[in-house]
Amino acid sequence: MSHTLRFSPGGTIDCLYTEAIDLHALGRLKVVRATVMHFCDKDQQWKVRCATTGRLLLTDPSREACLAWERTNLQPGAEGLLVIS
């Protein structure tokens, strides 16, 4: 899997956090979650919600499927990029 870093003119970097790239080597980090993922006992599903609006983005019985969805849809430059702000 490739990882994308998007640099703004102001020098900030936008990316889907991964430890595959040592982001600490680039300087001080400010990490902001794009989503919140939790398991719903009642529905027996993992739920992915937008961290800023609370909008439901995905439900699946597999946490790994939810993580894969995040990697596909939230990484800058990803074909299925979903803007959730």
C-alpha positions as CSV (number, residue, x, y, z in Angstrom):
1,M,0.0,0.0,0.0
2,S,1.3,3.5,-0.8
3,H,1.0,6.4,1.6
4,T,0.5,10.0,0.6
5,L,1.6,13.1,2.3
6,R,0.0,16.3,1.0
7,F,2.0,19.5,1.8
8,S,0.1,22.8,2.0
9,P,1.7,26.1,0.9
10,G,1.9,27.0,4.6
11,G,4.1,24.0,5.3
12,T,1.5,21.7,7.1
13,I,1.1,18.1,6.1
14,D,-2.2,16.3,5.6
15,C,-2.1,12.5,5.6
16,L,-3.7,9.4,6.9
17,Y,-1.5,8.6,9.9
18,T,0.6,5.5,9.6
19,E,3.7,4.3,11.3
20,A,5.1,3.3,7.9
21,I,6.4,6.9,7.6
22,D,8.3,8.4,10.6
23,L,6.3,11.6,10.8
24,H,8.2,12.6,13.9
25,A,11.3,13.1,11.7
26,L,9.5,16.0,10.0
27,G,8.9,17.9,13.2
28,R,6.3,18.3,15.9
29,L,3.0,16.5,15.2
30,K,-0.6,17.7,15.7
31,V,-2.8,14.7,15.2
32,V,-6.6,15.2,14.5
33,R,-8.9,12.2,14.1
34,A,-11.1,12.3,11.0
35,T,-13.3,9.5,12.3
36,V,-14.4,7.9,15.5
37,M,-14.8,4.1,15.4
38,H,-16.7,2.1,18.1
39,F,-18.4,-1.2,18.5
40,C,-22.2,-1.1,19.0
41,D,-23.2,-3.9,21.4
42,K,-26.8,-3.7,20.3
43,D,-26.2,-4.0,16.6
44,Q,-23.1,-6.1,16.9
45,Q,-21.5,-3.8,14.3
46,W,-18.4,-1.5,14.2
47,K,-19.6,2.0,13.4
48,V,-17.4,4.7,11.8
49,R,-18.6,8.3,12.3
50,C,-17.2,11.6,11.2
51,A,-15.3,13.1,14.2
52,T,-16.5,16.6,13.5
53,T,-20.2,16.1,12.6
54,G,-21.0,12.7,14.1
55,R,-22.4,11.6,10.7
56,L,-22.5,7.8,10.3
57,L,-20.1,6.9,7.5
58,L,-20.0,3.1,7.6
59,T,-21.1,0.0,9.7
60,D,-19.6,-3.4,9.4
61,P,-19.2,-6.5,11.6
62,S,-15.5,-6.4,10.9
63,R,-13.2,-3.8,12.5
64,E,-10.6,-4.6,9.9
65,A,-13.1,-3.9,7.2
66,C,-13.7,-0.5,8.8
67,L,-10.0,0.2,9.0
68,A,-9.5,-0.8,5.3
69,W,-12.4,1.6,4.4
70,E,-10.6,4.4,6.2
71,R,-7.4,3.7,4.4
72,T,-9.2,3.7,1.0
73,N,-11.4,6.7,1.6
74,L,-9.5,9.1,3.8
75,Q,-5.9,9.1,2.5
76,P,-5.1,12.3,0.5
77,G,-5.0,11.5,-3.1
78,A,-7.0,8.3,-2.7
79,E,-9.3,7.5,-5.6
80,G,-12.2,7.3,-3.2
81,L,-11.3,10.3,-1.1
82,L,-14.1,11.3,1.1
83,V,-14.1,14.9,2.5
84,I,-15.8,14.8,5.8
85,S,-15.2,18.2,7.3
